[in-house]
Amino acid sequence: MHALEFAALAVWLYALATTVLNLILERPLRPSDRTSGPSVSIVIPARNEERSIGATVAAMLAQTYRDLQIIVIDDQSSDKTPQILAAFDDPRLTVLQGEETPPGWLGKPWALEQGSRVARGELLLFVDADIHYEPKAIASMVDSLEESGVSMLAVLPHIEMRTLGEQVSMMMLPFFVWAGIPLWLGNRWNAVSLGLGGGVGNFVRRADYDAIGGHTALHNAVIDDIGLARQLRTRGFRTKHVVTDDLISARIYHGLREVVFGFEKNVFAFLGSAWSALVLAILIVWLHVLPFVLAFAGWPVSIAIVAICTVIRLMIAIRGRYSLLNAIFLHLPMVLVWLYILMQSTWMTMRRREIHWRGRRSAEWSRFGR
């Protein structure tokens, strides 16, 4: 047991070092006053997004960057999404009626593919329908893309957490990003496995996007946003990520029930196999659950692990303007929620042998595309 404890301590020391390096070396995107430059087409898939699509489109229309085309694909919505979109009167906005998903495609990649076909911009921005961009966000992203010379820029936003259920569960995203991923290395080494993307914003050069085949390379990708970065890196194009928490925010899910249902569809897909899911479950218990249990029993090494974990969470909370009480007290509940999501996702995907999402199902899927 002591050997396992010291091994867990080594892992947590690595997480602490990763967090410190990330927080020191990853600087936030600077606001820009530019108003012109390469033309930008924003592509937004929307399937039953009446809760958020109006605010998302309004924020895009309020951008200080002038040369914008905003394309929303109404993906056969059955709620008030079409009426909300019809209320906008701006020549920069184009609303497409999404076509039926072809065999072999998943719904979201197909919607993005349709939007890209009518996009006129030199730069393409793929975003989800539930995000908020401050007025200078696009201008700042154009600056960063041009200064870096990369093919794609992925944004790391501020994640909003309002209910207690969101506070418990969604803290996993910033915790995993800052403590689990060497962000500082991902922008300095173009390894495929370090490529990041997100539905909050994948900003890509049109010529390079076309060179990899657009979203046809991602036609059945469950995690299409990370997939786009990995497809580009695989073919030798450079991508980078940038912290944008002062300019871009997203409340991804509303309440614990939505969090569980939302991540059920892609946790197992991300892992790729039942063996990977089993290994991850064992690691979660070993690194996150067992140290807390042993710390309560007075084991010194486990007490040190809990202290390191709390320090990491406090640093991330201060950096991201999250609740300090969350950082101190909610790690173990967060881990237990995600252990449940992992088991539920594995069980449901293996039992059904298909992916279910937003009223659609598919037995043909991949993690990051071909």
C-alpha positions in Angstrom: 0.0 0.0 0.0 2.8 2.4 0.8 4.4 1.9 -2.6 1.0 2.8 -4.2 0.8 5.8 -2.0 4.2 7.1 -3.0 3.5 6.4 -6.7 0.3 8.4 -6.4 2.2 11.2 -4.7 4.6 11.3 -7.6 1.7 11.7 -10.0 0.3 14.5 -8.0 3.6 16.3 -7.9 3.7 16.1 -11.7 0.2 17.6 -11.7 1.3 20.4 -9.5 4.3 21.1 -11.7 2.2 21.1 -14.8 -0.3 23.5 -13.2 2.4 25.9 -12.2 4.1 25.9 -15.6 0.8 26.3 -17.4 -0.3 29.2 -15.2 3.1 30.9 -15.6 3.6 30.4 -19.3 0.1 30.6 -20.7 -0.8 34.2 -21.1 -4.4 35.4 -21.9 -5.3 36.8 -25.3 -4.9 40.6 -25.5 -7.9 42.6 -26.6 -7.4 44.2 -30.1 -8.7 47.4 -31.5 -8.4 46.4 -35.2 -11.5 46.5 -37.2 -10.4 45.0 -40.6 -8.2 42.4 -42.1 -8.9 38.9 -43.7 -12.6 38.1 -44.2 -14.0 35.8 -41.5 -16.9 33.4 -41.8 -18.4 32.2 -38.5 -20.2 28.8 -38.8 -22.7 27.9 -36.1 -24.6 24.6 -36.0 -28.0 24.9 -34.2 -30.3 22.0 -33.4 -33.0 22.9 -30.9 -31.0 25.8 -29.5 -33.8 28.2 -28.6 -32.3 28.8 -25.1 -29.0 30.3 -26.4 -29.0 30.9 -30.2 -30.4 34.4 -30.0 -27.7 35.7 -27.5 -24.9 33.9 -29.4 -25.9 35.5 -32.8 -26.4 38.9 -31.2 -22.9 38.7 -29.7 -21.4 37.8 -33.1 -23.2 40.7 -34.8 -21.9 43.1 -32.1 -18.2 42.3 -33.0 -16.0 45.3 -33.7 -14.3 43.4 -36.5 -16.2 44.4 -39.7 -15.6 41.8 -42.4 -17.8 39.1 -41.0 -20.2 36.5 -42.5 -22.3 34.6 -39.9 -23.7 31.3 -41.0 -26.2 29.5 -38.8 -27.3 26.0 -39.9 -30.7 25.3 -38.6 -30.3 21.5 -38.2 -33.9 20.5 -38.5 -34.9 22.1 -35.2 -38.3 21.3 -33.7 -38.3 24.2 -31.1 -38.3 28.0 -31.6 -34.8 28.2 -33.1 -36.1 29.0 -36.6 -38.4 31.8 -35.3 -35.6 33.3 -33.2 -33.2 33.4 -36.2 -35.9 34.8 -38.5 -36.2 37.9 -36.1 -32.6 39.0 -37.0 -32.4 41.5 -39.9 -28.7 41.9 -40.8 -27.1 41.2 -44.2 -24.1 39.6 -42.5 -26.3 36.7 -41.2 -27.2 33.7 -43.4 -29.5 31.0 -42.1 -29.3 27.6 -43.8 -31.9 24.9 -43.6 -29.9 21.8 -42.7 -30.3 18.8 -45.0 -30.9 15.3 -43.8 -27.7 13.7 -42.4 -26.2 11.4 -45.0 -25.2 7.8 -44.2 -21.9 7.5 -42.4 -22.0 11.1 -41.1 -22.8 12.4 -37.6 -25.1 15.4 -37.3 -22.8 18.1 -36.1 -19.9 17.4 -38.6 -22.5 17.4 -41.4 -23.9 20.7 -40.3 -20.5 22.2 -40.2 -19.7 20.8 -43.6 -22.8 22.4 -45.0 -21.9 25.8 -43.5 -18.3 25.6 -44.8 -19.6 25.1 -48.3 -21.2 28.6 -48.4 -18.6 30.3 -46.3 -16.8 33.1 -48.2 -14.2 34.0 -45.6 -10.4 33.5 -45.8 -10.7 32.5 -42.2 -13.3 30.1 -40.8 -14.5 30.1 -37.2 -16.5 27.0 -36.1 -18.4 27.6 -32.8 -21.2 26.0 -30.9 -24.5 27.8 -30.4 -24.2 28.4 -26.6 -21.2 30.6 -26.3 -20.6 34.3 -25.7 -18.0 36.5 -27.5 -17.1 39.9 -26.2 -17.1 42.6 -28.9 -13.3 42.5 -29.4 -12.9 38.7 -29.4 -12.8 38.1 -33.2 -10.4 41.0 -33.7 -8.1 39.6 -31.0 -8.2 36.2 -32.5 -7.3 37.5 -36.0 -4.3 39.3 -34.4 -3.2 36.1 -32.7 -3.6 33.9 -35.8 -1.6 36.3 -38.0 1.1 36.9 -35.4 1.7 33.2 -34.9 1.4 32.1 -38.5 -0.4 28.8 -37.5 -3.1 27.1 -39.4 -5.6 26.9 -36.6 -6.2 28.7 -33.3 -8.3 27.0 -30.6 -9.7 29.1 -27.7 -9.8 28.2 -24.1 -12.7 30.1 -22.6 -14.1 30.9 -19.2 -16.5 28.1 -18.2 -19.5 29.4 -16.4 -20.8 27.4 -13.4 -24.0 28.7 -11.7 -25.9 25.9 -10.0 -24.4 23.6 -7.3 -24.5 20.7 -9.7 -22.5 22.6 -12.2 -20.0 23.7 -9.5 -19.5 20.1 -8.6 -19.2 18.6 -12.1 -18.0 21.2 -14.5 -14.9 22.1 -12.5 -13.5 19.0 -14.0 -12.9 20.8 -17.3 -10.6 23.6 -16.0 -9.0 21.1 -13.5 -8.2 18.6 -16.3 -7.0 21.3 -18.7 -4.7 23.1 -16.3 -3.4 20.2 -14.2 -3.6 17.4 -16.7 -2.5 18.8 -20.0 1.0 20.4 -20.6 -0.5 23.4 -22.3 2.9 25.2 -22.3 4.3 22.3 -24.3 1.4 22.0 -26.8 2.2 25.4 -28.3 5.9 24.7 -28.6 5.7 21.1 -29.9 3.4 20.2 -32.8 2.8 16.7 -31.6 -0.6 15.3 -32.8 -1.6 14.2 -29.3 -1.2 17.7 -28.0 -3.5 19.3 -30.5 -6.4 21.0 -28.8 -9.7 22.2 -30.2 -13.1 23.1 -28.8 -16.7 23.9 -29.8 -16.2 27.3 -28.2 -13.9 28.3 -31.1 -11.8 26.6 -33.8 -10.4 29.4 -35.9 -8.8 28.0 -39.1 -7.3 29.2 -42.4 -9.7 28.3 -45.2 -6.9 27.1 -47.5 -5.5 24.7 -44.9 -9.0 23.5 -43.9 -9.7 22.6 -47.6 -6.3 20.9 -47.8 -7.3 18.3 -45.3 -10.7 17.8 -46.9 -12.8 19.9 -44.6 -15.2 18.1 -42.4 -15.3 15.1 -44.7 -12.2 14.0 -42.7 -14.3 14.3 -39.6 -17.6 12.9 -41.0 -18.2 10.5 -38.1 -16.0 12.1 -35.4 -17.7 12.3 -32.0 -15.0 14.7 -30.8 -14.8 16.7 -34.0 -13.4 19.9 -32.5 -10.2 18.2 -31.2 -10.3 16.1 -34.3 -9.9 19.1 -36.5 -6.7 20.1 -34.7 -5.3 16.5 -34.9 -6.2 16.2 -38.6 -4.3 19.4 -39.3 -1.3 18.4 -37.2 -1.2 14.9 -38.8 -0.7 16.6 -42.2 2.0 18.9 -41.0 0.0 22.0 -40.3 0.7 23.9 -37.0 -2.1 24.6 -34.6 -2.1 26.5 -31.2 -4.4 27.3 -28.4 -4.9 30.5 -26.6 -6.5 31.4 -23.2 -9.5 33.7 -23.8 -11.3 33.8 -20.5 -11.6 37.6 -20.5 -13.1 37.6 -24.0 -15.0 34.4 -24.4 -17.2 32.4 -22.0 -19.6 29.5 -22.2 -22.2 28.0 -19.9 -22.0 24.5 -21.6 -24.7 22.8 -19.5 -27.4 24.0 -17.2 -27.6 21.8 -14.1 -26.1 18.4 -13.1 -28.6 16.4 -15.1 -27.6 18.1 -18.3 -23.9 17.6 -17.5 -24.3 13.9 -17.0 -26.5 13.4 -20.1 -24.2 15.6 -22.2 -20.9 13.8 -21.4 -22.4 10.3 -21.6 -22.2 10.5 -25.3 -18.5 11.2 -25.7 -16.6 10.0 -22.7 -16.5 6.4 -23.9 -16.0 7.5 -27.5 -12.9 9.6 -26.3 -11.4 6.5 -24.6 -12.2 4.2 -27.5 -12.4 0.8 -25.7 -13.8 -0.9 -22.6 -10.2 -1.7 -21.5 -9.3 2.0 -21.6 -12.5 2.8 -19.6 -11.5 0.2 -17.0 -8.0 1.5 -16.6 -9.3 5.0 -16.2 -11.7 3.9 -13.5 -8.9 2.2 -11.6 -6.7 5.3 -11.9 -9.6 7.5 -10.6 -10.1 5.4 -7.6 -6.3 5.1 -7.0 -5.4 8.8 -7.5 -8.5 10.6 -6.3 -10.7 8.5 -4.1 -8.3 6.3 -2.1 -6.0 9.2 -0.9 -9.0 11.0 0.6 -10.2 7.9 2.4 -6.7 7.2 3.8 -6.2 10.9 4.7 -9.2 10.7 6.9 -7.6 7.6 8.5 -4.5 9.7 9.2 -2.0 8.3 6.7 0.7 11.0 6.2 1.4 10.5 2.5 -2.3 10.6 1.6 -2.7 13.8 3.7 0.1 15.3 1.6 -1.7 14.2 -1.6 -5.0 15.9 -0.4 -3.1 19.0 0.4 -1.4 19.1 -3.0 -4.8 18.5 -4.7 -6.3 21.4 -2.8 -3.5 23.7 -3.6 -3.9 22.9 -7.3 -7.6 23.5 -7.2 -7.1 26.8 -5.3 -4.6 28.0 -8.0 -7.0 27.1 -10.8 -9.9 28.7 -9.0 -8.1 32.0 -8.4 -6.9 32.0 -12.0 -10.4 31.3 -13.4 -12.4 33.4 -10.9 -14.2 30.3 -9.5 -15.5 29.6 -6.0 -12.7 29.0 -3.4 -15.1 26.9 -1.4 -15.6 24.7 -4.5 -11.8 24.3 -4.7 -11.5 23.3 -1.1 -14.4 21.0 -0.5 -15.8 19.7 -3.8 -13.0 17.6 -5.3 -14.2 14.2 -4.0 -17.8 14.9 -5.0 -16.6 16.0 -8.5 -14.6 12.8 -8.9 -17.5 10.6 -7.9 -19.8 12.3 -10.4 -17.3 11.7 -13.2 -16.7 8.1 -12.2 -20.5 7.7 -12.6 -20.4 9.4 -16.0 -17.6 7.1 -17.1 -19.4 4.0 -16.0 -22.7 5.2 -17.5 -21.1 6.2 -20.8 -19.3 2.9 -21.1 -22.4 0.8 -20.2 -24.8 2.7 -22.5 -22.4 2.8 -25.5 -21.5 -0.8 -25.3 -25.0 -2.0 -24.7 -26.5 0.1 -27.5 -23.4 -0.2 -29.8 -24.3 3.2 -31.1 -24.1 6.9 -30.2 -27.3 8.8 -29.2 -27.4 12.6 -29.2 -30.2 15.2 -29.8 -32.7 12.7 -31.1 -30.3 11.0 -33.5 -28.4 7.8 -33.3 -25.5 6.3 -35.2 -23.6 3.0 -35.1 -20.8 4.4 -37.2 -18.5 6.7 -35.3 -14.9 7.4 -34.5 -13.1 9.5 -31.9 -11.3 12.1 -34.0 -12.1 11.2 -37.6 -10.3 9.1 -40.1 
